Every structure is written in structure tokens, then in C-alpha cells.
């Protein structure tokens, strides 16, 4: 198990240390003609905006999760009523190099503080053009509520944050890119096309 964790950490750090990736993926239950960052939901890892994954598998997982969420919220709908979409997103390499980018190499205390800040704020409290880093796992909100309720210790303490960080299961994290400004999305996204995910 320790060997598997070491392999995973090496792979994640290698991905994050490499130059930015230019072909990414977005999974959703909405048809997208053009990216609109205001349609993103608040209280997310890096703010309210548009998220894309470096891994096709991760984007497909998010697409399936969104489908299940929609079906839970709309009990009168069936799986036949919801269409899942996977998009391949190409970024403009030259424009990307001009941006103000915040990049987290590992899920550490700095990454956690940034996520807590963004999720507590509900919108986008920072001014970065692009944020790149590990994705918090599916149980993030359960863990964050426990943290905010003081179940891990004094809110804001190193000990409480350390317990929270461990409970977020950093072994299972993928890498995500976040765009929170419409003008950046309009220029950074060179092309976006729907692709088959099956």
C-alpha cells in the first residue's frame, strides 16, 4: 500500500510540475455552446467558475456524478431524460503563458487553506486568471462541515486542518484547472468539442 501511495504521489507531482497541459476535459449534463463562467456553482475548490480536468477518466466521473445529482433533485426524470456530455477542451498555449496562475503541486496546508477560503466565500475571492491543483474528493462537503463544526478540533488550528486534509483522501485526487473570469475563458479556450466517452 505504501508503495502504491508513493507511485501515486510521484505521478501527481510529475503531472503538476510539468508545463501546463493544453488538452483537457469537461464532463457535464448540459450542452455547452460557449463557456459561461457565471453558470458554475459557488462553494467549489477554487471558486465559482469553469473547471476542466487533465484526465478524461476524472471528467467522465464528474459527468456521471452530475447526472446522479440531477436525477436526485428531479425525481420525475429518468436516466433517459438526462444526456451526459464529455468535452475535449484545447487551451491557447501562447495566451496561457501571459496569465496570472496559482499552481498547487501537492494537497498540502496551503492548498487546503485556499480551498477553505474559496468554499467559505462562495464566489471567487482571489484574482488569479487560472488555478491548477489537486481536486478535493467527493466527500469534501461532509469533511468541511465536520471541520467548520469543530469536530476535528479548534477551527483554524493546525491539528484540525491536518485531520481535515487526511480525511479528504489525497490519494484519490485528480488535477483540475479553474477559470473564474469570462474574458480569460473567452481567450484561453481555443476550441471545445464534444467527444464520445463510451
VENBELLIN-V463006 format. One record per pair of residues at least 24 apart in sequence whose ideal C-beta (glycine too) atoms are under 8 Angstrom apart, sorted by the first residue. I is the first residue (numbers start at 0). GAP is how many residues later the second one is. D is the distance in Angstrom with one decimal. If there is no record, write none. Layout:
# VENBELLIN-V463006
{{I	GAP	D} {I	GAP	D}}
This chain:
# VENBELLIN-V463006
{{4	166	5.9} {7	163	5.9} {8	97	7.5} {11	94	7.1} {11	122	6.9} {11	161	7.1} {11	163	7.1} {12	92	5.9} {12	93	6.5} {14	39	6.4} {14	160	5.6} {15	87	6.7} {15	88	7.3} {15	89	4.7} {15	90	7.6} {15	116	7.1} {15	117	7.3} {15	118	8.0} {15	159	6.3} {16	88	6.4} {19	71	7.4} {19	76	5.8} {19	81	7.6} {19	112	6.8} {19	157	7.9} {20	33	5.2} {20	70	7.8} {20	156	7.9} {21	68	6.2} {21	69	4.7} {21	71	5.4} {21	74	7.4} {22	65	6.4} {22	66	7.3} {22	67	5.7} {22	68	7.8} {23	28	4.0} {23	29	6.2} {23	30	5.9} {23	35	8.0} {23	64	7.7} {23	65	4.8} {23	67	6.8} {23	153	5.9} {24	27	6.4} {24	28	5.2} {24	29	7.8} {24	30	7.0} {24	31	4.9} {24	33	7.4} {24	34	3.5} {24	35	7.9} {24	61	6.4} {24	62	6.7} {24	63	6.1} {24	64	6.7} {25	24	7.5} {25	25	7.1} {25	26	4.9} {25	27	7.2} {25	33	5.8} {25	60	7.5} {25	61	4.6} {25	63	5.7} {25	166	7.7} {26	26	7.7} {26	32	4.0} {26	33	5.5} {26	34	7.3} {26	35	4.6} {26	36	2.7} {26	37	7.5} {26	39	7.1} {26	57	7.1} {26	58	7.2} {26	59	5.1} {26	60	7.6} {26	170	7.4} {27	34	7.8} {27	35	6.0} {27	38	5.9} {27	56	7.6} {27	57	5.4} {27	59	7.4} {28	34	7.0} {28	37	4.9} {28	38	5.3} {28	41	5.4} {28	53	5.4} {28	54	6.8} {28	55	5.8} {28	56	7.0} {29	55	7.0} {30	52	7.5} {30	54	6.1} {31	53	7.1} {31	55	6.4} {31	160	6.9} {34	144	7.6} {34	150	4.7} {34	151	7.8} {34	154	5.9} {34	157	7.0} {35	146	7.2} {36	142	6.2} {36	143	5.9} {36	144	6.7} {36	145	5.1} {36	148	5.4} {37	144	7.3} {39	140	7.9} {41	80	4.3} {41	81	5.8} {42	75	7.8} {42	76	4.9} {42	79	5.2} {43	74	6.9} {43	75	7.0} {43	134	7.9} {44	70	5.0} {44	73	6.4} {44	74	7.2} {44	88	7.8} {44	90	6.5} {44	91	5.4} {44	95	7.7} {44	131	7.0} {44	133	7.2} {45	68	7.2} {45	69	7.4} {45	72	5.5} {45	78	7.8} {45	80	8.0} {45	85	4.1} {45	87	7.3} {45	130	7.5} {45	132	3.8} {45	134	7.3} {46	71	4.7} {46	74	7.6} {46	76	6.5} {46	77	3.2} {46	78	6.8} {46	79	6.7} {46	84	7.5} {46	131	6.5} {46	133	4.8} {47	74	7.3} {47	75	5.0} {47	76	5.4} {47	132	6.6} {48	75	6.1} {48	129	5.7} {48	130	5.4} {48	131	3.5} {48	132	7.6} {48	136	7.9} {49	128	7.3} {49	129	4.7} {49	130	7.7} {49	135	5.8} {50	125	5.3} {50	126	7.1} {50	127	5.6} {51	37	5.2} {51	124	6.9} {51	125	4.8} {51	127	7.8} {52	82	7.4} {52	121	5.8} {52	122	7.0} {52	123	5.6} {52	124	7.7} {53	120	6.9} {53	121	4.4} {53	122	7.5} {53	123	7.4} {54	119	5.2} {54	120	7.2} {55	30	7.4} {55	141	7.6} {56	117	8.0} {57	77	7.1} {57	116	3.8} {57	117	7.9} {57	118	7.8} {58	27	6.1} {58	28	8.0} {59	26	6.1} {59	137	5.2} {62	134	7.0} {64	73	7.0} {83	113	7.1} {84	109	5.6} {85	108	6.8} {85	109	5.6} {85	110	7.5} {85	111	3.9} {86	105	5.3} {86	106	6.7} {86	107	5.6} {86	108	7.0} {87	104	7.2} {87	105	5.6} {87	106	7.9} {87	107	4.9} {88	100	6.0} {88	102	7.6} {88	103	5.0} {89	99	7.5} {89	100	4.6} {89	101	4.6} {89	102	7.4} {90	97	5.5} {90	98	6.5} {90	99	6.1} {91	95	6.7} {91	96	5.7} {91	97	7.5} {91	98	4.4} {94	92	5.2} {94	93	5.6} {95	34	7.2} {95	92	6.2} {98	30	3.9} {98	31	5.1} {98	85	6.7} {98	89	7.3} {99	27	7.1} {99	28	5.3} {99	29	4.8} {99	30	7.6} {100	27	6.5} {100	28	6.6} {100	29	4.7} {100	30	7.4} {100	31	6.6} {101	24	7.1} {101	26	4.4} {101	28	7.5} {101	29	4.7} {101	30	7.4} {101	31	7.7} {102	28	7.7} {102	29	4.6} {102	30	6.5} {103	27	7.8} {103	28	7.1} {103	29	3.1} {103	30	6.4} {104	28	7.8} {105	28	7.2} {105	64	7.8} {106	26	7.7} {106	27	4.4} {106	29	7.9} {106	58	6.7} {106	61	7.0} {106	63	4.1} {106	66	5.9} {107	57	7.5} {108	49	7.6} {108	52	6.1} {108	53	7.7} {108	56	7.0} {111	49	5.7} {111	52	6.6} {111	53	5.2} {111	56	7.7} {112	48	7.5} {114	25	8.0} {115	28	7.4} {115	31	7.8} {118	25	6.2} {123	56	4.1} {127	52	7.7} {128	50	7.5} {128	52	6.2} {128	55	4.7} {128	59	7.9} {129	47	6.3} {129	48	6.9} {129	49	6.1} {129	54	6.9} {129	58	7.3} {130	46	7.4} {130	47	4.3} {130	49	7.8} {131	43	6.9} {131	44	7.4} {131	45	5.3} {131	46	7.6} {132	42	6.9} {132	43	6.9} {133	36	6.7} {133	39	4.0} {133	40	7.2} {133	41	6.2} {133	42	7.6} {134	38	5.3} {134	39	4.9} {134	40	6.9} {134	41	4.6} {135	32	5.3} {135	37	7.1} {136	31	5.8} {136	32	4.9} {136	35	5.3} {136	36	6.5} {138	28	7.7} {138	29	7.6} {138	30	7.5} {139	28	6.3} {142	24	4.6} {142	25	5.7}}
